[in-house]
Amino acid sequence: MSAGAQGERAASGLPVRGAGESAAARFGELTDVQAAVQRTFADFADRELVPVASRLDEKGELDRALFKKVGELGFFGMRYPVELGGSAADTLSLCLAAEELARGWLSLAAGSMMQALMGTWLVYRSGNAELHERLLKPAILGEKIGTICMTEPDAGSDLKGITTRADPEGDGYRITGKKTWITNAPVADFFTVFAKTGKTLSTFVVEARTEGVRVGRPIGKMGVRSSPTSEVFFDGAYVPKSQRVGDEGQGADYLAEILPQIRTVTGALALGVGRAAFDAARRYSLERKQFGKPIAEFQAVKLKIAAMATELFATEQVVRRAATLADRGASSAGVAAICKSFASESAARVCDDAARVLASYGYSTDYPVERYLRDVRFTLIGGGTPEILALAIAREALEGAP
Ligand SMILES: Cc1cc2nc3c(=O)[nH]c(=O)nc-3n(C[C@H](O)[C@H](O)[C@H](O)COP(=O)(O)OP(=O)(O)OC[C@H]3O[C@@H](n4cnc5c(N)ncnc54)[C@H](O)[C@@H]3O)c2cc1C
């Protein structure tokens, strides 16, 4: 086996797979369609993302050309019905595609996942044919960009503390408040906004061009630098009732619906970054010589390689299982929380070990490992911190599930 080649495969199920054929695919655990999805996005990541990700990430902006290509591969429509321009793919396929995109470049994968799920899901769930035509169909093609506005400066983990208000006026509402940490906000055409209607929470689709909507400057970030994130200000922005999603007061139900989905796919994103870090550390350990031999021959380095392979093997099983349970309608808030928590903590450890294997080169911006180490921390935070996920897991565990 040569040390440097991308895409070489181990006979075992261990995660030695630059070109993306996973243990599940190797052992025939994926359907033909799922395996084809995985191959398509793995090839795209290897050809179009891996070679340019570090250089483009320094720009700190969404790469519209690559974003469009992700759309052309069908990623943005995977969760939506064929009649709306989607492909009605299952959650496992979405996770396989997300994992490969994240292996290539987490910034682009995060922005793309926002578009494929969080930023468009509630427009779809509105059931409003006019919104489907005007916003969802173009979003599936990557021609319009959507995002989700839950977080506020004083309401992060505690979304019950949202203070953005939607006050009834005429045949609609005026929305007033401030959101923060909104992925893709600087490039968004529309926002799904959670706002209080009296004491309850409701959800609205607000277009960026609406009078009273203003996007702040991008927030400087440690990682996922090319997934732009901003504050969004709503200063009495008027939306007609037809842009309310569901009934007044249904916002909490929609949060309960979307958060487990976000958490399952974030597990897949974390797995992708972890695999990228493992690939880099493995190749480096076979090539780098010290004391006259490849560092992979030293037991201390072998222990790190073994630890990383073990983490990724386990993480792959957790993410696949959570996605499969979601497809069977058998997942739960606890399972989705386990998926994100396990995968992001595990991937963070793998990225740290990889940086140690590369030592000074893991600290150098000439190698991608320092970026993986910075980027992976996003998967720990976005969609809920490990502490908040632990509350969801404990709640179910104490009730006797999962
Ligand atoms: C890069 C990035 C992109 C993001 N994109 C979006 C987006 O597009 N849309 C969006 O709405 N949000 C987005 N977010 C926001 C993200 O979901 C929140 O940052 C996250 O939910 C945590 O909120 P917080 O940062 O305010 O932390 P806080 O809630 O202030 O938490 C601070 C600390 O206290 C702990 N803590 C809080 N409450 C409890 C508790 N009850 N028990 C134990 N510990 C607790 C937390 O675990 C954490 O360690 C993004 C965040 C990042 C970093």
The ligand as a Gaussian input file, in Angstrom:
#p B3LYP/6-31G(d) Opt

LIG

0 1
 C      -20.623000      29.162000      13.412000
 C      -21.996000      29.202000      14.006000
 C      -23.114000      29.240000      13.186000
 C      -24.385000      29.342000      13.728000
 N      -25.476000      29.415000      12.882000
 C      -26.702000      29.647000      13.407000
 C      -27.827000      29.876000      12.536000
 O      -27.723000      29.846000      11.313000
 N      -29.035000      30.165000      13.102000
 C      -29.213000      30.216000      14.455000
 O      -30.320000      30.470000      14.881000
 N      -28.167000      29.994000      15.304000
 C      -26.922000      29.717000      14.811000
 N      -25.843000      29.521000      15.649000
 C      -26.043000      29.666000      17.106000
 C      -25.918000      28.388000      17.901000
 O      -26.980000      27.520000      17.669000
 C      -25.783000      28.817000      19.379000
 O      -24.531000      29.476000      19.471000
 C      -25.838000      27.671000      20.339000
 O      -27.146000      27.174000      20.427000
 C      -25.343000      28.065000      21.750000
 O      -25.841000      29.288000      22.169000
 P      -24.871000      30.382000      22.821000
 O      -23.665000      30.466000      21.958000
 O      -25.658000      31.617000      23.031000
 O      -24.403000      29.769000      24.216000
 P      -25.136000      29.914000      25.640000
 O      -26.522000      29.415000      25.570000
 O      -24.936000      31.291000      26.182000
 O      -24.264000      28.902000      26.508000
 C      -23.027000      29.242000      27.139000
 C      -22.549000      28.038000      27.948000
 O      -23.498000      27.728000      28.973000
 C      -23.945000      26.379000      28.845000
 N      -25.361000      26.281000      29.222000
 C      -26.382000      27.100000      28.846000
 N      -27.528000      26.671000      29.369000
 C      -27.258000      25.552000      30.090000
 C      -28.034000      24.637000      30.860000
 N      -29.355000      24.758000      31.026000
 N      -27.407000      23.595000      31.446000
 C      -26.055000      23.421000      31.312000
 N      -25.270000      24.255000      30.587000
 C      -25.864000      25.299000      29.986000
 C      -23.719000      26.046000      27.384000
 O      -23.614000      24.642000      27.184000
 C      -22.420000      26.774000      27.105000
 O      -21.325000      26.017000      27.564000
 C      -24.556000      29.373000      15.141000
 C      -23.428000      29.302000      15.975000
 C      -22.163000      29.217000      15.426000
 C      -20.968000      29.167000      16.333000

